[in-house]
Amino acid sequence: MYQIEKEIEVQRGKARPVLVFFKDLATEEKFYRREGVQKLRPLRLDERVSQKARASIVSRAVTGRAVTLLTRDFGRGTDFLCEDQRIDEAGGVHVIQTFLSDELSEEHQIQGDCGAADECLFVLVSQVHTNSCLPWTGRTARQDKHGSFSMVLWTAKLERFQIPESTIRKLVDGGGHVYDTLNTARVKFYEREYASAIQNVQDISGRHEESQDILAKLCRGVGSEDVHEFLLERNTCHCDLGESVECRTLILMDGTVSMHHVLELTKKCVRKMFERAAECIRSHFSNASGFGMQLGVYRNYNATEDLMLQCSNWESSPDDLLLFLEGVAADSGAGREAIELALHHAMQEHEKTPISQIIIIGDAPPNTTADTDVKLATWAPSMSRFPKGLYYDDQIRLVRDADITVHTFYVPTKTDSEWRNDFMAMASGPDSKQFDLDVMQPEANEHLAAAVTTRILDAYGGGGEQSKKLIETYVDKYGGYGYV
């Protein structure tokens, strides 16, 4: 964030007003709290500002050497009109964007509506050093006036766009064409998100049509087997998760920036996993009760304590899990991740009621003992939520001593084979599975659904012939996609 302050001072030194756009309120607030920023007495324009106060802030934002901090929503549809000739002669309003937009249209809106070709400077900020990269000519002015635009981007935040680590390193070192690289990655990211969204719409559309058909039958007073089966299917999973639930699956997911796409896929797939598992179980048993799921999202010690590990309750239906996931977003991350915290939680849960299996989904291996010590000392020396002295080697030993099956699903966002091997090495138990989870192609949601649901069915069947029949039922109807 020092680089943002530095960029602001450069532009204010030219007697120009500066607009700084942040991705969300939390990031804006964090920047605002910095001592150097407080001295600037910046204006703030975010969702907390009343409609009445907004017009005044917009007018003052383009005067003198004003500094205004804004959230991304105000980059669309907010007109900043500067009538001061002296500011125009000094170069006009300067805009700083502190994140890479998911969509090019948002970026253009933030830059301005004129289309004048002024210089755009990119500053890529890594954890170790910074570098000003090659300028890019683009749209930077606002309202037919002069203006300029710069981006200050933290390289760790670019991981969500699946830009290879080697490419980011090259950009930080001053090699390659910055904007072309970033924009190409963004376009591919959007294509993946769009394909996933379309698949989700198709799934929802099928459910909607089925519901409409049932409602029509009820309105006509038609009592049929279809209605009975529909109601049974939609309600059979809702049960009290007491000791009667014998099959418990704990899914531990890496929630750092590079795993954004997988988190979004999970939000779209949770209902599908539950419904398909229930359907396959009903085809062999009298009902589909008896299995439950808990989601745990782990990060690292550079996250706030509440985000180091987020956990849902144990659920036997998807609804509350979906509510939990709505409050989860990709954040933080620092190399190897704090999986030791997630495994510590797993053992606490296992002591209350036995866990059948753990599924770990991520793209980075666990912290080493040295990693844990250094990261704790650097970012969380006063951590109080978790006990001191939690190390991966100790926690995975406890899990193995408890005979809990651990499956590992590796998301290959990085090319480091050692990382993959160390991640896969967490698998435990004679029936454990190690999969490379392909989430970069159009049917990614089907891959995720197949990988998780077949493990649930295997555990529910208790292994052996019954498990084989349940999995075969799933594969015959939905496809196994190589995760069997």
PyMOL commands that set and color helices and strands:
alter all, ss='L'
color gray80, all
select helices_A, chain A and resi 2-12+25-32+35-38+51-60+72-75+85-90+104-111+155-161+165-172+178-219+225-235+257-282+305-308+318-326+339-352+369-379+392-401+417-424+444-461+464-478
alter helices_A, ss='H'
color red, helices_A
select strands_A, chain A and resi 18-22+43-45+67-71+93-97+117-125+130-132+136-139+147-154+247-254+291-298+309-311+357-362+405-410+434-436
alter strands_A, ss='S'
color yellow, strands_A
deselect
rebuild
show_as cartoon
